[in-house]
C-alpha cells in the first residue's frame, strides 16, 4: 500500500501475519516490523508505529506486506491512499484525513471500514460483501449503494448529501445513523433487527417504525413530521422527536422509556403516566396546559418551559434535580404551591460533588410576587431572572 502524508510526524497501526516493511519516503532506511495478530473483538492500539520526518512536508510512504489485515492511518493529514494490493485487509481506518477518493474494490475481505471526516464525493463498496461496519460520515457523498452489503450491522453515513438511501437488502442492520443529509423519505420496514436509528436533521415528512420492534433508541428530531407512531416500539428507551410539527404523541406503550425529548412541537397534551422509568423529560415550547408527573418517581430533569401550564405538582419526584418551568402561566399561588411540593433531599452530582438542584421560574405571572424562600430553605436554587 502507498499513502501520502503531510507533517512532521506520522503514526500508524498495523496487524496481520508475518512482517511488513515500511519505506517512509524521506530517504531514511526501510524498517521491517513483525505484525501482531488482528483481533476484531479487541483492537489493541498499543502496537503503534511512529516516525518523525526531518521537516514539515509531504511524504509518500510505501508499506509492503502480503498479510496485513488491519491498517489504521486515521488523523494523519493523508491526501492519498492506495490499498489495492492488500487483499487480506479486514479492518481499515482512514478517517479524519483529506482524502478525495478511496478505492476498496480489491479488498473483498474487508469487514470494517472507517473513512469518515474526509472529502469523499463517492464511495463504492459493492465489492465488499463481507462488510459489517461502515463509517463514512462527514464527507460529501451524494449517493451510497449498500445493496450488496447484506452482512452490514452498523452504518454511519450522517452529515453527507444523500437524497436516497436504499436499505431493503440490509436485514442484519442493527445501528443506522443517517442524520444531517437531504433525505425526504426513509424506509426501514425490512430492517427488523434495528436497535439504534438516528435520522435527525433531514427533510422527512413521514416515518414508519412499526416493524422495528427491537428499537431501543430513535432520534428523528429536526424533520417535518406531523405524526409519529411508536406504539409497536415497546423496548424504546430514548426518543428524540423534537423540532418537528407533531400535534400529538402517544408514548403509553413505551414503558421502558427513560429519555423523552419532544420539545419544539405543537403538542397540546402529553400522557407519561405509564413511563415510570422516565429519567429526563424535555417537552418545552409546546402548547401543554397540564402535566401529570405523579407516576414518574425516577425523574431527574424536567424541562417544560414555554408552554401554557398553570399548575405543577412535584411531590412524587423525589429524585428531581432540574426543573425548568419558566415562560408558563404559573401564578404566585401556583408557584408557592409548587415550591411546597419540591423535595428536600440533597442530591450530589458526579462532576463536582455539589448539590445543584435548580428551579427556573422567570417569565411567569407570579415570578416577582412568589415566596422563593420556600424552595430555598429546601436547598433549591430559584432562578427568577433570565440570563
C-alpha positions, 0 to 999 in steps of 0.5 A: 500500500502507498499513502501520502502524508503531510507533517512532521510526524506520522503514526500508524497501526498495523496487524496481520501475519508475518512482517511488513516493511515500511519505506517512509519516503524521506530517504531514511532506511526501510524498517521491517516490523513483525505484525501482531495478530488482528483481533476484531473483538479487541483492537489493541492500539498499543502496537503503534508505529511512529516516525518523525520526518526531518521537516514539515512536508509531504511524504509518500510512504510505501508499506509492503506486506502480503498479510496485513489485515488491519491498517489504521492511518486515521488523523494523519493529514493523508491526501492519498491512499492506495490499498489495492494490493492488500487483499487480506485487509479486514479492518481499515481506518482512514478517517479524519484525513483529506482524502478525495477518493478511496478505492476498496474494490480489491479488498473483498475481505474487508469487514470494517471500514472507517473513512469518515471526516474526509472529502469523499464525493463517492464511495463504492463498496459493492465489492465488499460483501463481507462488510459489517461496519461502515463509517463514512460520515462527514464527507460529501457523498451524494449517493451510497449503494449498500445493496450488496452489503447484506452482512452490514450491522452498523452504518454511519453515513450522517452529515453527507448529501444523500437524497436516497438511501436504499436499505431493503437488502440490509436485514442484519442492520442493527445501528443506522445513523443517517442524520444531517443529509437531504433525505425526504423519505426513509424506509426501514420496514425490512430492517427488523433487527434495528436497535439504534436509528438516528435520522435527525436533521433531514427533510422527512415528512413521514416515518414508519417504525412499526416493524422495528420492534427491537428499537431501543433508541430513535432520534428523528428530531429536526424533520417535518413530521406531523405524526409519529407512531411508536406504539409497536416500539415497546423496548424504546428507551430514548426518543428524540422527536423534537423540532418537528410539527407533531400535534400529538404523541402517544408514548403509553406503550413505551414503558421502558422509556427513560429519555423523552425529548419532544420539545419544539412541537405543537403538542397540546397534551402529553400522557407519561403516566405509564413511563415510570422509568422516565429519567429526563423529560424535555417537552418545552415550547409546546402548547401543554396546559397540564402535566401529570408527573405523579407516576414518574418517581425516577425523574431527574430533569424536567424541562417544560418551559414555554408552554401554557401550564398553570399548575405543577405538582412535584411531590412524587419526584423525589429524585428531581434535580432540574426543573425548568418551568419558566415562560408558563402561566404559573401564578404566585399561588401556583408557584408557592404551591409548587415550591411546597411540593419540591423535595428536600433531599440533597442530591450530589452530582458526579462532576463536582460533588455539589448539590445543584438542584435548580428551579427556573421560574422567570417569565411567569405571572407570579415570578416577582410576587412568589415566596422563593424562600420556600424552595430555598430553605429546601436547598433549591436554587430559584432562578427568577431572572433570565440570563 
